[in-house]
Amino acid sequence: MKDILDTVIVIMFVIMVAMFIINFNRQQIKKHTDKIANNEEKNKANNEDKETRDE
């Protein structure tokens, strides 16, 4: 009985760690994609400003 209980606890622990890693990776990916999108918007605005000044 103790072996079964230990196995269940280890499996639950592994699942909890896996869920933490997956969610942390999703959070980091979202953070970086938002940062890239923000940088692209800034670059686009800067390029438009340069084009209007050149004309």
N, C-alpha and C positions, 0 to 999 in steps of 0.2 A: 504494500500500500504506500509506504514511504517513497519507494522508487517512482511510482506513478505520480505522486504529488510533486516530487522534485522535477520530474520531466515536464509536467504541466507548468510549473513555475518558470523553468528555464525557457520553455517555448514562449510563454507570455512576455518574459523579459526581452527575448530576441525580437518579438513583434513590436514591443514598445520602442526599442532602440531603432528598429528599421523605420517605424513611422516618424520618429523624431528626425532621423537623417533625411527622409524623403521630404518632410515639411520644411526643414531648414534649407534644403537645396532649392525647393520651389520659391521660398522667400528670397534667397540670394539671386536666383535667376530673374525674378520680378524686379528686384532692386536694380540690377544691372541693365535690364532692358529699359526700365524707366529712365535710367541715367543716359543711356544711348539715345533714346528718343528725345530727351531734353537737349542733349548736345546737338542733335541733328536740327532741331528747331532753332537753336541759337545760330548755328552755322548758316541755315537758310536765311534767317533774318539779316545776318551780317552780309551775306552775299547780295541780297536785295538792296541793302543800303549802299554797298559799293557800286552796284550797277547804276543806281539812281544818281550817285555823285559823279560817276564817269560821264554821264550823258550831258 
